Amino acid sequence: MAEPEDVGTFGVWDYVVFGCMLAISLGIGFFYGCTGGKQKTTSEFLLADRNMNPIPVAMSLVASFISAITVLGTPAEVYIYGSMFWLFAFTYPIIAIVVSRLFIPAFFRLNITSANEYLERRFNKVVRVCATLTFFLNMVMYMGIVIYTPALALNAVTNISLWGSVLATGLVCTVYTTVGGMKAVLWTDVFQMCVMMAGFLAIIIAGSMRLGGLGVVWQIAEDGGRIDFWNFNFDPTIRHTFWSIVIGGCFTWSTTYAVNQSQVQRYLTTGSVKRARISMFLAAAGMVIVVSAACLSGLVMYSYYADKQCDPYTSNKIQQTDQLIPYFMMELFGTIPGLPGFFTSAVFSAALSTVSSGLNALAAVTAEDLVKPCFPRMRQERYTLVTKLIACGFGLLCILIAYVTSLLNQGVLQYLELRFSKAVRVCATFTVFLNMVIYMGIVIYTPALALNAVTDINLWGSVLATGLVCTVYTTVGGMKAVLWTDVFQMCVMMAGFLAIIIAGSMRLGGLGAVWQIAEDGGRIDFWNFNFDPTIRHTFWSILIGGCFTWCTTYAVNQSQVQRYMTTGSVKRARISLGLAGAGMVIVASAACLSGLVMYSYYADKQCDPYTSNKIQQTDQLIPFFMMELFGTIPGLPGFFTSAVFSAALSTVSSGLNALAAVTAEDLVKPCFPRMRQERYTLVTKLIAFGFGLLCILIAYVTSLLNQGVLQLALSLFGMTGGPLLGLFSLGLFFPWTNSKGAIAGLLSGLGIAFWIGIGAIIYPPGASRPPLTIEGCNLTVTTPSSLLMTTTQAPEIPAMAEMYTLSYTWYACAFWVVTVFVGLFVSFLTGATKRRDIDPVLRQHCVDGLYCCLPEVIKKPLRCGDEKVIYKEKDEEAEMIEIKEVKPGLTNHNFDNDEVAI
């Protein structure tokens, strides 16, 4: 078994593999920039002409969320804290059903590009602008983190410069997103998803084989306290309990997949509700698989080092837990030419898919919410060019955000203007800006972290590369480029996970050995039913919080709404969402399984790389592990790096596309209503480009935060996504809400969210960790006794700061409740809106949407006196049909593919 000093470094074949991953991503972007309509219209650039197949859309839905944060952070999470986070993956299918029934039909009925368009129609322009700015902030900061993370991981195990990795990720993502549009984003996501899964499988298989199988891995993890699923404590201050994971997870998924522009764009690319739903359900399965692979990789990694009795983190072989998996990979494969490069590709694939999605979403939001309103007469070709420039700009911005991250240890919103007023839409637009920009900055930082962990590439070179690549292909290729690069990147990511799982478990003697080691190490923990909301992870926080988190992403997020709209019909959007749900389960499971493999590997070695200071951050665990597994195999480390970068690229490209859509629809179009289409498209591209640059800046900020990127990203989703989900919920499900209440609810939710979120950074709560060991490390290190304690002690804090101990998994749920409560209170205080004054297409009936199979005699009283609305869809058409009154109390709306009772 390789000792720490035997961990390999990047060779020629690794650079070849990694370079091929980046070249394929760029090639997809340029392919869709030079074929078809050549991205000359914003419809093609942002929505892939609304005729995408549900399968690549589903893979893109998975890849755009997974990012390098999942590839690096999830295995590290399982390695350090245990398996409770695994439950998070299984909350996604719950939200897939909710989103496909309640949110997707609404976006298709309105035939929108920016999710914030709904807010202006439901409330007013101010609400839409607020949502747009929030989206900007969230996505740019998040993508900066995503770009930074793989660069950090790569830096941990190779001599590649950290910032060289950041630049590479940012630039590649910016280029193919700008050039190829949404089609390039989607298909690169597919490719990158495969690379990521291959990376996870390599870790799981090789790591478990080293220990004697997955049974041994599981036993070691269980003995080490890593198998922990059933903590049912209701204390909300506990980091992870069953309730915080399940409930908080549902809300977290909701913030991403219900109203996030990146996901909404993907639904819209399918062209119909049916296909969007298929994509969503397929994504649910994929998400479970990927997250499970990541978690299992963490268990394998833990079991490996527990068996060696040398934890690389405690022994100071790594500086951060995020470097665990690249360190482990180098230990497993560092002597195999090409394998370290393959693992690096897996990490970067995750980053690229996320960043490209973000860039496309940012371009969509900016073009639709800002450019189009200001230049309504802009020619289509100019509008498309502007949209591409916006995507490019956001890509460069994300590179800048990635730098800032390092210092810290069409769209949905159109509905809001229709439902409330333009003010509400504007508020939502700025909220989306806030959310997407921050998130994409994190996403850009993540693959740079990985690249920095396994090569000598500069961390910030990686950040710039990720941000710029993503910005370019999003700006040039539009939504089609985003979607197809997502498909490619999804494949890369899954390949990375699979490589980790297979190789890691083989090292340990199989998956049984991995599971046993992880269980012995306390990493198998699913059943913590404590209701304490301060516990980091419990069954309830994961289940409930996870559902809300998924909703914020897949229900109202501009990135996802754009994807739904590309399908062209509600039916196809639902298919995409269903496929995405399956994919999400698969990817999340792969990520978690990778974490178990990683833990079991190092538990078996009794040498934790994080404790032994071999890596500096836990996010570097998986690239470190990959280099340990495959460091001697030419090309494999580069492949894993490609997997991480694929995840980042897919997310950032989606985010850039969504930001461009929101900006153009919510800000540009209202200000310039006569802008020609070609000029409007150009402005949208420029917006995407600008957001790409901003995300690079956010990546720099991410590097300054001393937090694991997984928790940082999920906290951000809860802080901004929860209020956004609440805003859309007020419009769709509460007809009494007026624009004043909508704005008050959004601002109150954001204010409290950032108060608690920033307070938690200043006064970080203590979190119980299962033990790690460095007894088997072949080094001399003086470790203070406090370093070996299993509980992180928090500094003394003022009494008021006790509220900061709320588990981050509850953020989305808590801030959704605040937004809805304040919104309803202010609405009734200032004069509630009457139901008859609200256009029926701006509302969604929960009873008919969720309980469509119940008999009418049961559903009628549940509607509380509200009328029934039936929508009939024409086959294979995505355009809106004239609304006709049928009779009092029954309204008939004809649009596309199938009949949906709302």
Secondary structure as UniProt FT lines:
FT   HELIX           4..6
FT   HELIX           12..34
FT   TURN            36..39
FT   HELIX           42..47
FT   HELIX           48..50
FT   HELIX           54..68
FT   HELIX           69..73
FT   HELIX           74..81
FT   HELIX           83..86
FT   HELIX           87..90
FT   HELIX           92..102
FT   HELIX           104..110
FT   STRAND          114..117
FT   HELIX           118..122
FT   STRAND          123..124
FT   HELIX           125..157
FT   STRAND          160..163
FT   HELIX           164..211
FT   STRAND          212..213
FT   HELIX           214..223
FT   STRAND          227..244
FT   HELIX           246..254
FT   STRAND          255..260
FT   HELIX           261..264
FT   STRAND          265..272
FT   HELIX           273..308
FT   STRAND          313..315
FT   STRAND          318..323
FT   HELIX           324..333
FT   STRAND          334..335
FT   TURN            337..338
FT   HELIX           339..346
FT   TURN            347..348
FT   TURN            350..351
FT   HELIX           352..366
FT   HELIX           367..371
FT   TURN            372..374
FT   TURN            376..377
FT   HELIX           380..405
FT   TURN            406..407
FT   STRAND          411..415
FT   HELIX           416..419
FT   STRAND          420..421
FT   HELIX           424..443
FT   HELIX           446..454
FT   STRAND          456..458
FT   HELIX           459..477
FT   HELIX           479..505
FT   TURN            506..508
FT   STRAND          509..510
FT   HELIX           511..520
FT   STRAND          524..532
FT   STRAND          534..538
FT   HELIX           539..543
FT   HELIX           545..554
FT   STRAND          555..557
FT   HELIX           558..565
FT   STRAND          566..570
FT   HELIX           573..605
FT   STRAND          610..612
FT   STRAND          615..620
FT   HELIX           621..630
FT   TURN            634..635
FT   HELIX           636..663
FT   HELIX           664..668
FT   HELIX           669..671
FT   TURN            673..674
FT   HELIX           677..702
FT   TURN            703..704
FT   HELIX           709..716
FT   HELIX           717..721
FT   HELIX           722..733
FT   TURN            735..736
FT   HELIX           739..762
FT   TURN            775..776
FT   HELIX           785..788
FT   HELIX           799..805
FT   HELIX           808..810
FT   HELIX           811..830
FT   HELIX           835..837
FT   HELIX           840..842
FT   HELIX           846..850
FT   TURN            852..853
FT   HELIX           856..862
FT   TURN            863..865
FT   STRAND          868..874
FT   TURN            875..876
FT   STRAND          884..887
FT   TURN            888..889
FT   STRAND          890..896
FT   STRAND          900..901
//
